């Protein structure tokens, strides 16, 4: 059985009881063992996405001790990073010739990347 975590598939049987950090570490190690290139940007998009996940988790930890405005800003940061990870993924696939220009633009639209507000 597999589960998609963002744009990658991992075998969830191997990850029972493990944290997200352990899952990501296992995934990266598997890719390195298989001599995969790491894409144009050495999988930085996954690190960005992992950071977004960790920030989101921290927001939950601080909900009882911080005001709503602070928590909303922390959550907004996580959402921006999630979108940034998607953007890097799309560009990576395009510049690596894994996606055509048509496919790049279609995926960009599907991911609602155009909806991002520049601060």
C-alpha positions in Angstrom: 0.0 0.0 0.0 1.3 3.5 -0.9 0.5 6.9 0.2 1.2 10.1 -1.7 2.9 12.8 0.4 2.8 15.9 -1.8 4.3 14.8 -5.1 6.0 11.6 -4.0 4.9 8.1 -3.1 6.1 6.3 -0.1 5.5 2.8 1.2 3.5 3.3 4.4 4.0 -0.2 5.6 7.6 0.7 6.4 6.6 3.8 8.4 4.2 2.6 11.1 4.7 4.6 14.2 7.3 6.9 12.7 7.3 10.7 12.7 7.1 12.7 9.5 10.8 13.6 9.9 11.6 9.9 9.9 9.5 9.3 6.9 11.1 12.1 4.9 14.6 10.9 6.0 13.8 7.3 4.9 12.5 8.6 1.6 15.6 10.8 0.9 17.9 7.9 1.9 16.1 5.5 -0.5 16.5 8.0 -3.3 20.2 8.5 -2.6 20.7 4.7 -2.5 19.0 4.4 -5.9 21.4 7.1 -7.3 18.6 9.4 -8.3 19.8 12.8 -9.2 17.8 14.9 -6.8 16.4 17.0 -9.6 17.6 20.4 -10.7 17.4 21.7 -7.1 18.5 18.6 -5.1 15.0 18.0 -3.6 14.9 21.4 -1.8 11.2 21.5 -2.4 10.7 18.6 0.0 12.8 20.4 2.6 10.6 23.5 2.1 7.4 21.4 2.4 8.8 19.6 5.6 9.5 23.0 7.1 5.9 24.1 6.4 4.6 21.0 8.1 6.8 21.6 11.1 5.7 25.2 11.4 2.0 24.2 11.1 2.6 21.7 14.0 4.2 24.4 16.1 1.2 26.7 15.5 -1.0 24.0 17.1 1.5 23.8 20.1 1.1 27.5 20.7 -2.6 27.9 20.2 -3.3 28.0 23.9 -0.5 30.4 24.8 -0.6 32.9 21.9 -3.2 35.2 20.6 -5.1 34.4 17.4 -3.3 37.0 15.3 0.1 35.4 16.1 -1.2 31.9 15.3 -2.8 33.1 12.1 0.6 34.6 11.0 2.4 31.4 11.8 -0.2 29.4 9.8 0.0 31.8 6.9 3.8 31.3 6.8 3.3 27.5 6.6 0.8 27.9 3.7 3.1 30.2 1.8 5.9 27.7 2.2 3.6 24.9 1.0 2.9 26.8 -2.1 6.6 27.7 -2.6 7.4 23.9 -2.4 4.8 23.3 -5.1 6.3 26.1 -7.3 9.8 24.7 -7.0 8.5 21.2 -7.9 6.7 22.5 -11.0 9.8 24.4 -12.1 12.1 21.5 -11.3 10.0 19.1 -13.5 9.9 21.6 -16.3 13.6 22.5 -16.4 14.5 18.8 -16.1 12.3 18.1 -19.2 10.0 15.9 -17.1 7.1 18.2 -18.0 6.3 20.0 -21.3 5.5 23.7 -21.2 1.8 22.8 -21.6 1.9 20.3 -18.7 3.8 22.8 -16.6 1.2 25.5 -17.1 -1.7 23.0 -16.6 -0.2 21.8 -13.3 0.6 25.4 -12.2 -3.1 26.2 -12.7 -4.3 23.0 -10.9 -2.1 23.8 -7.9 -3.7 27.3 -7.8 -0.3 28.8 -7.7 -1.6 31.9 -9.5 -3.7 32.6 -6.4 -0.7 33.4 -4.3 -0.7 36.9 -2.9 2.7 38.6 -2.9 3.2 40.2 0.5 
